């Protein structure tokens, strides 16, 4: 999850000009979603699981949608 957070931060920083508070809020929201997936999706499995993060920006509505997906429970 740490590597995904770092990659998301870098991607966000490269593609968007955001104030520090908005940037921090977005990174925190994605971090929380990743932490929840890591904690709950694979809780009862012996092996590590995988997670994917995808993001799509709609310039017309100025909306960024971020999806965190796991393959666990």
C-alpha positions as CSV (number, residue, x, y, z in Angstrom):
1,X,0.0,0.0,0.0
2,X,2.9,2.4,0.7
3,X,4.2,2.1,-2.8
4,X,0.8,2.9,-4.3
5,X,0.4,5.9,-2.0
6,X,3.8,7.2,-3.1
7,X,3.0,6.6,-6.8
8,X,-0.4,8.4,-6.4
9,X,1.2,11.4,-4.7
10,X,3.7,11.6,-7.5
11,X,1.1,11.3,-10.2
12,X,-1.2,13.9,-8.5
13,X,1.8,16.3,-8.1
14,X,2.8,15.9,-11.8
15,X,-0.7,16.4,-13.3
16,X,-2.5,18.8,-11.0
17,X,-1.8,22.2,-9.4
18,X,-3.5,22.0,-6.1
19,X,-3.2,23.9,-2.9
20,X,-1.4,22.1,0.0
21,X,-4.7,21.4,1.9
22,X,-6.6,20.0,-1.1
23,X,-3.5,17.9,-2.1
24,X,-3.2,16.6,1.4
25,X,-6.9,15.8,1.6
26,X,-6.8,13.8,-1.6
27,X,-3.8,11.8,-0.6
28,X,-5.3,11.1,2.9
29,X,-8.6,9.9,1.3
30,X,-6.8,7.5,-1.0
31,X,-4.5,6.4,1.8
32,X,-7.5,5.6,4.0
33,X,-9.2,3.6,1.2
34,X,-5.9,1.6,0.7
35,X,-5.6,1.0,4.4
36,X,-9.2,-0.3,4.6
37,X,-8.7,-2.6,1.7
38,X,-5.4,-3.9,3.1
39,X,-6.9,-4.4,6.6
40,X,-10.3,-5.9,5.7
41,X,-10.1,-7.5,2.2
42,X,-7.5,-10.0,3.0
43,X,-8.0,-10.4,6.7
44,X,-8.7,-14.2,6.7
45,X,-6.3,-15.2,3.9
46,X,-2.8,-16.5,4.5
47,X,-1.4,-14.8,1.4
48,X,-0.9,-11.2,0.6
49,X,-3.5,-9.7,-1.8
50,X,-3.4,-7.1,-4.5
51,X,-4.9,-3.6,-4.8
52,X,-5.3,-1.3,-7.8
53,X,-5.8,2.4,-7.9
54,X,-7.3,4.1,-10.9
55,X,-8.0,7.8,-11.3
56,X,-9.9,9.7,-14.0
57,X,-10.2,13.4,-14.3
58,X,-13.1,15.1,-16.1
59,X,-12.0,18.6,-17.1
60,X,-15.5,19.7,-18.0
61,X,-16.8,19.2,-14.4
62,X,-13.4,19.6,-12.8
63,X,-13.9,16.3,-11.1
64,X,-11.3,13.7,-10.1
65,X,-12.7,10.2,-9.4
66,X,-10.3,7.8,-7.7
67,X,-11.1,4.1,-7.3
68,X,-9.4,1.6,-5.0
69,X,-10.1,-2.0,-5.9
70,X,-9.1,-5.2,-4.2
71,X,-9.9,-8.8,-4.9
72,X,-10.6,-9.8,-1.4
73,X,-13.7,-10.2,0.7
